[in-house]
Amino acid sequence: MRFRCPFCYYTISVDDMSRGYPVVCAGCGKEVLIPPGRFDAGCIVGDFVILEKLGAGSIGTVYRATQLSLDRQVALKILSPEYTTSKGIDDFLREARAAAKLSHTNLVQAYAVGEDDGFCYLAMTYVNGENLRTRLRKEGRIPVDEALHIVQQVAEALYYAWDEAGLIHRDVKPDNIMITDDGIVKLTDLGLAMNQSEWSEDMEISGSPSYMSPEQFRGEKLDPRSDVYSLGVTLFQIISGRLPFESDSVKKLAQMHLEKEPPSLRHLVPGVPMAVDALVKKMMAKRPENRYASMEEVLKSIWTIRQKTAPNRSLVPDVHTISIKRLDYEIQNESSELKAKVAEKIVVRASWMDRLMTGFITAVGAVILMLILFAAFGGKESSLRTYDKITYFEKLSGDRSLDAAAVLEEGRKILEELPNRGSAEQEFNAAKLKMLLASVELNALRNESLQLKQENASLKQRNAQMEKEEKRLSQRNTQLERMVGEYSNYGELKRRLEEKNSRIRTLEQKSAGFEQEITRLKDSLASMRKEELVRTQDRIRLRLFTLQMERRFRMAEALIRAGKKNFPPLDTWLSAKERENSFLEKIYLLLTDSGTRFAGYPLGYAKGMSILNINSGTISYKDALGRTFLKEWREFLPRTLYRLLQYDSEMKHNLKAAEAGCELLQERIGAACKKNPDDRELQALAAVYADNKVKELKYISAADPEKGREAIRNFLRNMEGAGIYEKLERELNPLLR
């Protein structure tokens, strides 16, 4: 591992087994303490130095860190050890690299991804703010329009990820939705994101159960509609302050998502608009085909609803425009009050007009109504008529069934009829009308462009068919001409036949040569695969030894299971390693935590000594005078521990292996090999361990010769008894001079 000196910022490299011990910094000469944890403050992973832990997620832990090369703060996500398998690492790196290509205001930007010392990491933007889960804990629930505003931005991020890279998030929930101090909503944790083209039926189910879609629980193939469901659950929660389905059992929770209908938002929160309730229900439909087909449909539906429910619909961002700040709801409410006053004036004048035109309604009601409205709202009410005209044209511009040219003509007429510019309100009305006209023109151009593209595609297809037919006729004509020439000259035909036969014989000779070359290449490939398998064995040996020395026997067992799945040719060898791991774990438990299993047995340490109990690595024993003593198991001589193991029936029948295992647990590899010299696997472990250690010792010797000589002497003493010892002595002795 590597860490940074707190005094001079020099990068120090040490062995993992030295964690928690002091070391002298080669940069400033001061004694510093090696961090006891692999990811404590000051530890270096790749190009990043860790500052503090921020939190833990579903597949990893997030730290605040500094990128050394660019001197910037980042959020550094480290993949959890249980996911650090061959497949887990490949999936994490592939998906993180795909996410790193995405850049959107509503997505947390990924900066870098890589692997260091067997750990995978992903560096992302460090967001100043809080996640939606934290805000819900403080406020309980969020007002409807603000909730829609947040979800609209999340949907924009999901739409972009799918449209740009074909990525499905698979874990949309409040924990993964950040709100910056500026009010920008950012979707994070694309570590679970998946490209649809990479789906396979045997992939593991991923996601948080409370937000997973029914098809995720069933392990079916996913598409963006799965994210629509999870986003619907999130919207339900932030409006109501609770989840639609809750249970302590994952099995029951899955059954609810698969079969039970969610409660109505209108029943939980009075005043929720019917359209919002219907939106959530459709997003959370059990069958994917009954939901919105895409995030774009969700965005259009949210925009349409907010046009009616928002305090001021002009402040609602359009679909596929990047929303970069929190809405000012004070301005929204002021605008809403102003609209209410205008509506009240219209109602007062409308009631006056009703009394005026009661006698004329049956004859020419429609015409007289228009004339009276024009007369009544003249002069001082011109702003109200302008508002009505713009509202009328806004509806026209939104109706895609109307002819665009006619709509544009109507809009230009309304623009010409607007009163002279002067007040801010009149300027705003004119600008809004021009914006609507530009929108209609843009849609018309888009439709025209789409039609031209379709016509062009049709012409290209027809042209390709004609070229194909022309080529076929040309080939047929050539064949006919050749046949006529061949029949007209039999001698020439015979000569050509002989030439073809000669060419066939030449090709057969070349083919035989190619077959020999293919055989040689196959043999070479088989040899390369065999060598790669040997290297894989060495990596697994070294990793298993590291885990066993850290007493992580369960993690070693998981590594063996992953190896069986990923490397079938090693199945028999890995099964033997599995038995060896279990045997080693039993030795460790007997020597450190066997309770009163050996109570009363002679210790062999001195005459009259007998064991009382063994707990938490400490052996309690008494002497002939009845005095009680406590000592850690590692402090006893190896032969004392050997004699203790003889009292176990399984160890008694495997005494050589038990003695070697006892030495191995105390990290004395040479002594272990000496106890069981016929164990070829133990000798192979010693060889691969020594190979890695020699590289490290050479590096230490180059940096600090005195320290290197001391480390080499300790290493050689530890390896004495291993089959590779003489080779190591010859290789390292020059460094001791």
Buried (B, 14 or more C-beta within 10 A) or exposed (E): BBBBBEEEEBBBEBEEEEBEEEBEBBBEEEEBEBBEEBBBBBBBBBBBBBBEBBEEBBBBBBBBBBBBEEEEBBBBBBBBBEBBBBEBBEBBBBBBBBBBEBEBBBBBBBBBBBBBEEBBBBBBBBBEBBBBBBBBEEEEBBBBBBBBBBBBBBBBBBBBBBBEBBBBBBBBBBBBBBBBEEBBBBBBBBBBBBEEEEEEEEBEEBBBBBBBBBBBBEEBEBBBBBBBBBBBBBBBBBBBBBBBBEBEEEEEBBBBBEEEEBEBBBEBBEEBBEBBBBBBBBBBBBEBEEBBEBBBBBBBBBBBBBEEBBBBBEBBBEBEEEBBEBBEBEEBEEBEEEBEEEEEEBEEBEEEBEEEBEEBEEEEEEEBBEEBBEEBBEEEBEBBBBBEBBEEBBEBBBEEEEEBEEBBEBBEEBBEEBEEEEEEEBEEBBEBBEEBBEBBBEBBEEEEEEEEEEEEEEEEEEEEEEEEEEEEEEEEEEEEEEEEEEEEEEEEEEEEEEEEEEEEEEEEEEEEEEEEEEEEEEEEEEEEEEEEBEEBBBEBBBBBBBBBBEBBBEBBBBBBEBBBEEBEEBEEBBEEBBEBBEBBBBBBBBBBBBEEBBBEBBBBBEEEBBBBBBBEEBBBBBBEEEEEEEEEBEEBEBEBBBBBBBBBEEBEEBBEBBBBBBBBBBBBBBBBBBBBBEBEBBBBBBBBBBEEBBEBBBEBBEEEEEBBBEBBEEBBEBBBBBBBBEEBBEBBEEBBE
